[in-house]
């Protein structure tokens, strides 16, 4: 049996697996002829370009729901090593470290944000590179009205003016406005004054 191994389940990896499954079917072959395996660190396909949104519930798609019906196997694990000469990939998951041989390999592990070593950046800056990072930003914004009032509390500096930066900036007014609307009322029955400032 032949095996096609796809590393990563972002857009490139997912579509590679789906395309391979379609071609396999068109040639009248099945999973017992050519096995297609996707190795991804999570059980989800994350729609990365939507991680700026206030509601992230629809930005992740269960891989099993997409791959299972078309006969593609998904392994939730982290790629540890690729041996090109032996055509084997080692990966580590909940079951420990394993290795799979392959006949065809698709390397689609994507990219990862690397933060520069600037003091305070790790604690005080946010990004929307991943689902988890987007959720961290949303949780931070939701908690702002319940913290101690301070200058610049509702001031946002968006670094970068590409598509992602523009989407983040335009979404901020709604996110901050919703957070302020949920702020505790003062003893006089009125909301504490809030100013939204956007710096880009």
N, C-alpha and C positions, 0 to 999 in steps of 0.2 A: 504494500500500500504506500502511496505517495503522501507526503504531508506538506502543506503550505502553512508556514508559521507567520502570523502577523503580530508585531510587537507594537502595542499602543492601540487605543480605541477612541482617538480623537476623530476628526472628520476624515483625515487621510486613511487612518487604520480601519475605521469602520467601513468606509466605502470600498476599500481594497478587499475586505472580507466579503462584503455583499457582492461585489463584482466577481470575485472568484467563485462564489457559490452559484451565481447566475451562469457563468461560463461552464461550470461543472454540469449543471442541469442541461444546458443547451447541447452539450456533447453526449448526453444520455448517461452520464456517470452519477454516482452517488457517494455518500460519506464513506462507504466501504472501499471505494476505489481511490478517492482523494480526500484525505482528512484536512479540514481547515480549522486551525486553532488560533484564537486571539488571546494574547497575554496582556492583561491590563492591571494596573495597581488597584483599581476600584471596580465595583460592580456596575458602574455607570458610564454612559457617554455624556460628558458635560458639554453643553452648548456654550462654549467659552465666551463667545462674543456677546452673551446676554448676562454676564455676571455683574453688570452694573445695575441691574434692575432691582426695584424694591421688593418684589416678590420673586424669589428664586425657585419656587416649587415646581415650575415647569421648565427649568433650565437643565434638568438631568433626566436622561432616558435610561431605564433599566436595560442593560446589555442583553440579558437573557430574553427579554421580550422581542428584541430585534433578531438576535442570532439563533436562538433556539428553533424557531419555526423554519429556518432555512438550512438547518443541519450544520451549523457552525458551533464549535466548542469554545467556551470561554473559560479561561483560567485566571482567577484573581490572584495576582502575585506581582512581585517586583523583579524586573530583569536584573540579574547579577553579573552575567558574563556571556559573551558571544565568542565561540570558538569557530572561526571561519574555516580553518583547515579541516576540522572534524565535522563541520556543519552541525553544530550543537549549540543550544542556548540553555544556560542555567538560570533558574529563577527561584526566588524564595517567597513562600507564602505561609499560611497558617499550618500547612502540613510539613513545613521544613523546606530544605533545598532540594530541588529536582532538576532534571535536565531533559530536554527533548531534542531529538534529531530532526532535521528538516531537509526537504528537497528544494523548496523555494522559501525565501525569507523576504518579508516586507518590514523594513525598519521605519516605523512611524511613531516614535516616542515623543516627538514634538519638542517644545522648548519650555524653559522654566525661567521665571523672573529671578534675576540676581541683583540684590540690593547693594549699592555702594556702601562702604564702611564709613558712614557719617554718624557721629554721636547723636543719639536720640531718635534716629530714623526708624529703627526697628520698633520702638515703643510708640512713637508718635505719628507714624505715617501708615497709610493704608493703600491697598491696591485691589484690583478686581481680576487678577490673573487666574485665580482658581475659584471654584464654587466656595470652598472654605474661606478664602480671603474675602470674597463678596459678602458672605454671611457675617464675617467678623466686622466688616465696615457697617453693615446694616444694624447689627447689635449695638455697636458703638453709638450710632446716630440715635437709635431708639432710647438709649440710656442717658443722653445728654440732658434732658429736662430734669432728671432726678439727681443730678450732681450739683455741686456747689457752683453758683453763678460766677462767671469769670469773664474778663475781657476777651473777645475773640471766640467765645464759646460756640457761636454759630457762624464763624467765618471759615470758608473752605478755600483752600488753594489747590487747584488742579494743575499738575505739572504735565504738560504734553497737550498738543492741540490736534492730534490725529483723530480718527474716527472714535476710538475708545475714549480719549479725553473729552471730546465733545459730548458723547453720550453720557459720560459720568457727570459732567457739568450741568447738562440740561435736566438730568434726573434729580440733582441735589435739591432744587427748590421744593419739589414734591416730597422728598424724603424728610427734609428738615421741617417743612410745614406740618407734615403729619406728626412728627415727633413733638413739635411745639403744641399742637392741638391736644396732645395727651398729657401736657404738663400739669402738675398739681396746682390747684387754685390757691391764691393767697388768702389770708384771713379776711380780706375785704370782698371776697367773692369774685375777684377779677384775676385774669391770668397775668403772670409776670411779663413785663414787656420783653419782646424778643426782636432782634434785628438780624436779617439774613444778609450776609455779605458773600459775594462770589469774587474770588480773585483768580484770574486765569492767565 
